[in-house]
Amino acid sequence: MATAIQKITLSPSRDIPFNKLTLSQANVRRIKAGVSIEELAEDIARRGLLQSLNVRPVLDADGAETGLYEIPAGGRRYRALERLVKQKRLAKTAPVPCVVRDPATPILAEDDSLAENLQRAPLHPLDQFRAFQALRDKGQSEEDIAAAFFTSAHVVKQRLRLAGVSPKLLDIYAEDGMTLEQLMAFTVGADHARQEQVWETIAGSWSREPYQIRRMLTEKTVRASDRRAMFVGLDAYEAAGGTVLRDLFQQDDGGWLADITLLDTLVAAKLKTEAEAIAAEGWKWIEVAADFPYGHTHGLRQIDGVAAERSADEQATIDALNAEYQRLEAEYEEADELPDEVDARLGEIEAMLGEFDNRPMIFDPSDITRAGVFVSIGADGRLVVERGYVRPDDEAPLVLPDDETDGATAATSAQAGEPGPSGTSRTVITVGGQPIESEDDEDDVIKPLPERLVIELTAHRTLALRDAVASNPQTALTALLHKLVIDTFQRTSTGGGCLEASVRHVFFPAQAADLKDSPSARAIAKRQDAWKADLPQDDQALWNWLSALDDESRLSLLAHCVSFGVNALYEKPNPYGGNGVSQHGLERRLTQADRLARATGLDMVEAGWRPSVDNYLGRVPKHRIVEAVREGAGDRAAQLIEHLKKAEMAKEAERLLADARWLPEPLRLADTDTSSEPGEPEAEGSSVDLPAFLSGDEEASDEDSEPLPAIAAE
């Protein structure tokens, strides 16, 4: 016969008055750190007791029940109820649901207490996310949910954002196919199709880091810290229907703007509005762009204006701010560190005083009719207005003899482009930007760097070298003397004037977008403005002023002027002579540039250059990117990116090389002996080998194939 299965008998449950309950010494939970009673008490007060207490009768010496019950399992719930009783929110005799154990059971009280804590299965995070979403769908606000579960509204928003990821990816997460950190990264974008596409791309790769997921989801967006975004403002962008992607799980610096076309449209519209307001001042022309390149005012004469006078109220405000600044400085003069609020206030005062210093300039109306204005956006997102630049064609005409005046007047007026009947100047609104580079050939043949890229890189080096020469008067003096000696002893001067020595300011026909905001450009501009403010305009007064300068100042000014003649630019050699530089001349230029760099101690890394997607890594083939990472970060790092597509490889390489002090060949010092240098032009037909990155045919690119010569002006 089959053996009958023994039926299980569950312990009975009943309500027991609270004052008949007491804690058992058999409860295994002894450590109180991290155990919250207050939140549980509030939760019981809100929704009642969800779980019964596990109790055993207290027996006397004869084994009879005393009417009291001890609690081996449920001590935290008991303490929460006890807290409510002490707060008089629960009666001492309130019935408490309890499961009553048979005192004759062979199971120990410690066994029950341990089992209650160990047998609990924690809620899967995804179940929590979906539960929060269910509460939200049924009408509870984020604040209500946060209050009910004793957390912050921000945490609830995070959980709801996680629940909003593609259901396909949530299923993968539920099966442990991705980590919580990876799931968090997917919350940056709300497009489920794009989320799934990104996962399919990285699922089979070695690199599935959260930062890579975020980069891929935001690769076609603009940072909120971009000058265009700050200029327009997030509120205006969102009001126009733009979407801002936010990362709720880490610092995102304001997020990412997803609609670049809309952003550029808003930028163009706002710039045009600003330009039209400035046009009412009567300027002949206004050129508008989101950003102008370094040296955009070259060849233009800047007219002088007079700063508007301050009103009595403005002067009183300035005096009060200066007095407050001096008082705070004196009060905390002995302090090792300023309090945060004092430091912030000093910064506010400095900013307000700076605004007063930026006085609007008043120009002569006759100058305004022939001059123009540049309108752009500064690096901090503020409007930049550069007034008072006269083009050569707009200069006042020469006074002609009486018999020629009538015929010339009409031609002059036609050339000048006088304002029309409305009196407004022509406004040109353009939004600048580099052209989209085509994908480089991905074969394994090592080809030279694209000509434009080499020109842009050497423009960076030239600017840094100018700054270094200007900071080293002795080297500048040596360079100038070297030039004069060559002119005196090796060549015949043919130009006019009493002294043939000259400095020609070399400008850059091609340059990267970040050149004018580089540390070198800012240092040169600051030095130029400082000297310009002191220099007399009259020729004789300038001579007298220079004669009275002390030696140190004379050397500093000499170094500054000589530095503008530094030319370390690469340009395509002209094999037929004539305009442009010969191959031999180019090598001579680059050799001298290396010598100057060594003499001044120039280090392009210290000068602020770092490899990025825009300035190098996104402009070269994959094998050059891998080689750069191998040189800068090691073989292991290079192996980790070899399988990536070019766009992803370039972004990852930028991160790996951020602190590696790696430089591309055009920015390095040549490993050659610089003691000898070609002194004479080469004979016809001779050839001098150039570095590998300069020799050979240039790679095909979207750029024009015509050479880009350096532009020099006396």
Secondary structure as GFF3:
##gff-version 3
##sequence-region A 1 714
A	DSSP	beta_strand	13	17	.	.	.	ID=ss1
A	DSSP	three_ten_helix	18	20	.	.	.	ID=ss2
A	DSSP	beta_strand	21	23	.	.	.	ID=ss3
A	DSSP	alpha_helix	38	47	.	.	.	ID=ss4
A	DSSP	beta_strand	53	59	.	.	.	ID=ss5
A	DSSP	beta_strand	65	73	.	.	.	ID=ss6
A	DSSP	alpha_helix	75	86	.	.	.	ID=ss7
A	DSSP	beta_strand	95	100	.	.	.	ID=ss8
A	DSSP	alpha_helix	109	118	.	.	.	ID=ss9
A	DSSP	alpha_helix	125	137	.	.	.	ID=ss10
A	DSSP	alpha_helix	142	148	.	.	.	ID=ss11
A	DSSP	alpha_helix	153	163	.	.	.	ID=ss12
A	DSSP	alpha_helix	167	174	.	.	.	ID=ss13
A	DSSP	alpha_helix	180	186	.	.	.	ID=ss14
A	DSSP	alpha_helix	192	202	.	.	.	ID=ss15
A	DSSP	alpha_helix	210	217	.	.	.	ID=ss16
A	DSSP	beta_strand	222	223	.	.	.	ID=ss17
A	DSSP	alpha_helix	227	232	.	.	.	ID=ss18
A	DSSP	alpha_helix	234	239	.	.	.	ID=ss19
A	DSSP	beta_strand	244	245	.	.	.	ID=ss20
A	DSSP	beta_strand	256	257	.	.	.	ID=ss21
A	DSSP	alpha_helix	260	279	.	.	.	ID=ss22
A	DSSP	beta_strand	285	288	.	.	.	ID=ss23
A	DSSP	beta_strand	301	302	.	.	.	ID=ss24
A	DSSP	beta_strand	306	307	.	.	.	ID=ss25
A	DSSP	alpha_helix	312	331	.	.	.	ID=ss26
A	DSSP	alpha_helix	340	357	.	.	.	ID=ss27
A	DSSP	beta_strand	361	362	.	.	.	ID=ss28
A	DSSP	alpha_helix	365	368	.	.	.	ID=ss29
A	DSSP	beta_strand	372	377	.	.	.	ID=ss30
A	DSSP	beta_strand	383	390	.	.	.	ID=ss31
A	DSSP	three_ten_helix	392	394	.	.	.	ID=ss32
A	DSSP	alpha_helix	402	416	.	.	.	ID=ss33
A	DSSP	beta_strand	426	429	.	.	.	ID=ss34
A	DSSP	alpha_helix	451	470	.	.	.	ID=ss35
A	DSSP	alpha_helix	473	489	.	.	.	ID=ss36
A	DSSP	beta_strand	505	507	.	.	.	ID=ss37
A	DSSP	alpha_helix	519	534	.	.	.	ID=ss38
A	DSSP	alpha_helix	539	548	.	.	.	ID=ss39
A	DSSP	alpha_helix	551	563	.	.	.	ID=ss40
A	DSSP	alpha_helix	583	600	.	.	.	ID=ss41
A	DSSP	three_ten_helix	617	619	.	.	.	ID=ss42
A	DSSP	alpha_helix	622	633	.	.	.	ID=ss43
A	DSSP	alpha_helix	635	641	.	.	.	ID=ss44
A	DSSP	alpha_helix	646	656	.	.	.	ID=ss45
A	DSSP	three_ten_helix	665	667	.	.	.	ID=ss46
A	DSSP	beta_strand	711	713	.	.	.	ID=ss47
###
